[in-house]
Amino acid sequence: MNRRLPPPRLRRLPRTLSPLHHETWGSYVYRLAAANRISHLELHEHVDNRHRLHPDPLALVDAISDLSGHPRDRLLKALPDLRTSTLAQGLPPACHLLDHGWRVQAACTLCLAAKGVFIRARHWVRTSTRLCLRHGRWTDTYHDQFDIRPLPEIIQAQHDHHRLARKHGWQTAVVAMRQADGWCWRWWDSRRFRKQRDRRLRHFIPPGAGTYREDPRLIASAYPDIVALGGLLASPELRSLPFTGSPQDFDRFIREVRARAAPGYRYEGAGVADPLVRWIEEERYYRTLPNHPFPMPNEPRTHNPEPLDQLTRRLNDLLAPDADDRGSCASCGTKLKVPRSNKLFCSDVCRSRNWRRQQNDRALRDTASRMQTRECPVCGVTWLAGLERRSDAIFCSGRCKQADHRRRSALYDR
């Protein structure tokens, strides 16, 4: 006679714990194992084995429910990563599946101690969460948590980050923060605009102590500047200021960059390796598709200026009577948005680039007029003084200079 077997079940652990709000199921199982003096690796392996009992495999939520003694509904409301599209149908709207706007972070140890939990736990938080606002502790990294209340600008940066995500959406906030993080670290690696960050860092690191790139104290010290710059990049209005063609808008954008993260920044003196210059060139390329008169951002860059005849030809085409009423930029050739007869460039970037071309052409013409040939006394290589090397250069390289020094030293030693 066939008899139906009872549904598979696990024995309840002697000591059970209540799950925390938005706790990960791995953290909850780890706390269950620690409370019952069991290795968490063995308990994890036992829970993950879905074919340990006959006749049907046991679901993960059912296994944890049997071990903890809590009903499935309570576990699904407290542990978001146990939910599936099928299990979330009977739950309230606040307990639906989490999207990519959530991530796992360590829970504040002081918040856990207030609930009688003295074991580290991890829970799901919004992507804009970096610290515990209740106790003023940095909880973003896997390292030990530390107090940031002596620096209220870091706490204010957390509020600004939350406001940024609510206003523009978490996707825009994540992209803007990632971009601002890259800009700031490239500036700081070149020892620029790091005065405010170093001032905050001195509150956490004693004099003479070292740090490293992933140090949570260094990340917390850099957080206010990154959030301030991320707010500039997340705003559609402020982000489009360098591309309106108005010098006033471009100056306003540079002033915002100076006030937020880079005091004293000068766009005219920055090179092609500067992150802001690189971003403006990339944005200008993609904003002018499909015409894209500018080079692609990943193309190799040449520092050779345009010859004078090409610049003259471009100006003649601009001033031709059959030209468009709007005119074209004398530097990049794009159509001007406003029909103004006294406007030759679309932005301050093109005006500065044209000025640098003229200065370079003038320097080349002046050098060619007084060109002289020099010869290296060691290897005999010739060059044009003032063009290929400095006008007062004697040797072609440092190697030849050292060789001449060794030769003269050997003669004096004799």
N, C-alpha and C positions, 0 to 999 in steps of 0.2 A: 504494500500500500504506500503510495506517494504522500509524503507529508511535507508541507511548506515550512521552510526554516524561518526562524525569527529574523527580523532585520538586523544587520550587523551593528554592533555597538562596541565602544571602548569603555573601559572602567574609569570612573571619575577619580581624579587625583585627590589625595587626602586633603591638601590645602589648595584652595582656589582664590583667585583674585578678580576684582572687578576691572573691566577694561576701561582705559582712559578715552577721552573724547578724541576722535580722529587718530587713534593710535594705529600703528602698523601691526599686522598680525604676527610678523616675525618678532617684534618687540614684546608683544603680549605673551607669545610662547616662551620667549627668553625669561620673562619675569615669572611665568608659571614654573619653569624648570628650576630657577633659583629659589623660589619659595618652597619647593618640594625636594631640594637638594639633589637634583638630577642634572646630568650634563645636558646642556641645551642642544648640543649637536645630536645626541641620541634621541632626544624628544623631537627635534625637527625631522630627523630621518624616519621616526616612527609615524609622525603626522603626515609627511609627504608620501608615504607608501600607501597608495590607494588600492592595492590588491592584497592586503594582508588578511582580509576576512572574506568568507564565503557567505552568500552567493554573489553579491554585487559589490563593486568598488565603492568605497565610502567617500563622499565629497569632503572637501577641506573644511567647509563651515560646519558640517556635521561632526567631523572628527574633533574640532576645537570645542564644539558645544558639548560633546560627550566628556571630554577631558576636564573642562572648566565647570560644567554644570549649569551654565547660563543658556537661556533659550536662543534660538537662531535669530529671532527678530532683534533682540538686544545686541547680539554680536554684529549683525549687519548694520545697525545704526551707529555703533561705536567704531567698528573697524572697516574703513571704506574700501580697502583693497580686497575684501572678501566678496564684494558685491559684483554681480553680473547683470546683464540686461534682463535676464529672466527673474532673478531674485529681487531686483530693484523695482519690479512692477507693483508690488504691494506695499512699498514704503512711501512715506510722505515726500513731497518735492525736495525738501532740504536734504534728503538722504539718497539722492540719485547718484549716478556714477560721476566720479571726479574727472575733469578734463585735464589738459596739459598745463593749466594755470596753477596746479598744485604740485608740490614737491615734498620730499621727506627731509625733516630736520630734527635735530636733537631737542628734546623738551628741556625747558628751564629747570635746573635742579632745585631752585627755591620754590617754584610752583609745585613740583613733585613732593617736596618735603612738607608743604602745607597740606597736601592730601594724604600724608602718611606713607608716601612711596619714597624709598631711599635707594632705589636701583635706577640706573640710567634707562631712559625710554626714548623712543623716537615716534614722531607723529607727523601727520600731513598738515602743511601750512601753505598759504598763498606764496606765489613766487616773489612777491614784494616784501616778504618778511625776512628780516635779518637779525632781529634781537627781541628780547622780552621787554615790552614797554612797562609792564607792571613792576618789575624789579630792576630794570635798567642793566640787563646782562646781555653780552654778545653771545649768540647761540648759533651763528650761521655755519661754523666749521666744526670738524670732528674733534678739535682740541678742547682743552679745558676752558670752561666759560669764565669770563672776567667781568668786572664792574666797569661800566662806562658812564656812570652818573657824574663824575667830575668834568665830563665834556658834554654839555647839553646840546651842542651842535650835531652830534651824532644821533641823539634821540630825535631832534628836529628833522634830521635827514630821513629817519624812518617814517615820520608822519608825511613828509613830502613825497616819499616813494609810494606810500599807500594812496595819497591823493593823485599822484601821477597815473597809477594803474586804474583808479576809478574813473578818471576823466578821459583817458585815451584808450583804455583797454589793456589787458595784461600782455597781449601779443606785441603791441606797439611799445609798451614799457620795457619788455624784455629786449627787444631789438635796440632801442635807444640806450639802455643801460649797458648792453654789450659793446656798442659802438663808443660810448663815452668812456668805458673802462679801457678800451684799446688806445684811445687818444691820450688819456691821462697817463697811462703807464709808459707810453712812448715818450711823452714829454719828461716824465720823471726819470726814466732811464738815461736821458740825455742831460740830466741835472738842470732842468728848467721847471719853474713854477712849482717847486716842492717845499716852499717855506712854510705854508700853512699845514701841510701834511706832516712835516718834521716836527712842527710845534706840538701837534696832537700826539705824535709818537713818543715824545719825551715824557708824557704822563704815564705811559705803560712800560717803557724800557728804561732801566737805570743808565746813567752815563757809563760809557765804556762797554756796554753789552751789545752784542751783535743781533742781527735779524736775517731773515730770508724771505723769498718772494711769497711763499704760502703762509707766512706767519699771520695768525688771525689778528694780532695787534696791529700789524701793518695794514691789513685789509680794512680793519675798523677805522684806522686813522685816515684812510683814503676815501672812505664811504661818502662823507659830505660833498666833496668835490665832484665825485662821479655822479651822485644824484642831481646836483645842481646842473651839471652839463647835460645829463640825460633829459632833464626837463626842457632844455633848449632844443634838443634833437627830436623830442617826441611831439613838440608843437608843430602842426603843419604850417601855421603862419610864420613862426620864427625860422623854421627850417628852410623856407623858400625865399628868405630875404636876400641871399647872395645872388639869386638868379632872376631878379626882377629887372635888372638893367639900370636901377637907380643907385647913384652913389650914396644917397642918404640911407637907403635900406642896407647897403653893404656895410656902411659905417656903423649902423645900429647893430648888425649881427656881430661885428668885431667887438663892439662895446659890451655886448652880452657875454661873449666868450671871456673877455677880460674880467668882467665883474663876477663871473661864476666860478671859473677854474684856472684861468691863466692871466694873472695880473701883469700888465705891461706887454701883452702879446702884440707883435707887429707882423702883419701879413706881408708887407712889402719886403721885409728882411728875411722871411722864412724861405727855405729851399724846397726842392721837389720832394725831399724825404719827410717834410713836415706832414703830420697826419691830417691837419685841416686843409692844407693845400691839395694833398692827394684826394681828399674827399670831395672838394669843390670841383676838381677836374673830372672825377668819376661821375658826380651828379650832373654836371653840365653835359657830359657825353650821353647819359641815359635820358636826360630830359629833352634832348634834341632829336631823338629817334623819330622817323627812320632816316632823316637826312644826315645826322651825326657828323657835322663838319669837324669835330674834334677827334683826336686819336683815341683808340680804345684804351681803357685803363691798364690792361695787361700787356700792351705793346711796349717794346723797349723805347726809352726816351732818349732823344738826342739833344745835346745842349748847343748845337750849332745854330746860330741865329739866321733868320732869313736874309738873303742878299738884299742890297739896297734897291736893285732893279725890280725884284718881286714886290717889295713894299710900295714902290712908286707905281707899279702897274695896278696894284690893288686900290691905291688911292685914286688913280685915274678912272678905274671902273666905277668907283663909288661916286665920283663927281661927274660922270657922264650924263648928258641931258636925257638919254632914254632910260635911265635907271629908274628903279622903283621909287615911289614917293617916300617910302619909309627909309630907304637907304640901307646900307650894310655897314657892319663894324669894320673899321680899318685894320683890326688885328686878326680877328677870327673869321670875318666874312659873313656872319649871321645877320639876318634881317633885324633891323631895329623895330621895337614895338611901337614907339611913338614917333610920328613924322616930324622931326626937328632938324632944321638945316644946320644948326651949329653943333650938333652932336655927332661925333665920329666913332665912339666906342660904345659897346653895349654894357660895359661894367668897368669898375675900377681895376679888375684883374687884367683885362685886355689893355687898359691904359698903362698900367705898370709894366706889363710885358712888352708893349711897344716902346716904352721909354728905355727899358733895358736893352732892347735890340739896337736902338739908336746909340746908346752909350757904348755898346760893344763894337758897333761899326766904326764909331769915331776913334775908339782906341786902336782898332786894327789899322785904320788909315794913318793915324799919327805914328804908329810903330813902323809901318812900311816906308814912311818918308825918311826915317833915320835908321834904317836897317843896317846892321853890321854883322859880319861873320866872325865867330869865335871858334877856337880850336882847343880841345882838351890837351894839356901837356903830358898826360899819362898814356891815354889810348889813341889820341888823334881824332876823335869824333868832332865834327863841326856842327854848329847850330846858329840860329839867328838870334842875336842878343835882343832881349826885350819882347820876343814873340814866343819862341819855343822854351826859353828859359829866362831867368832874371837877367837884367842888363849888366849886373855886376858879378855874374857867375863866372868862376874860373874853371871848375871841373864839371864834367858832364853828369856825375853821380857821386853819391857818398862813398861808393867803393873805390873810385879813383882818388878821391880826397884822402882816404885812409891809406891807400897804397903809396901816395906821395909822402904822407907823414911818416910811414914806416921807412921809406927810403932815406929821407933826411935824418931820421933818428939813428939809422944804422951808420950813416956817414959821421955823425957827431960822436957816436960811441967809439969809433976807431981813434 
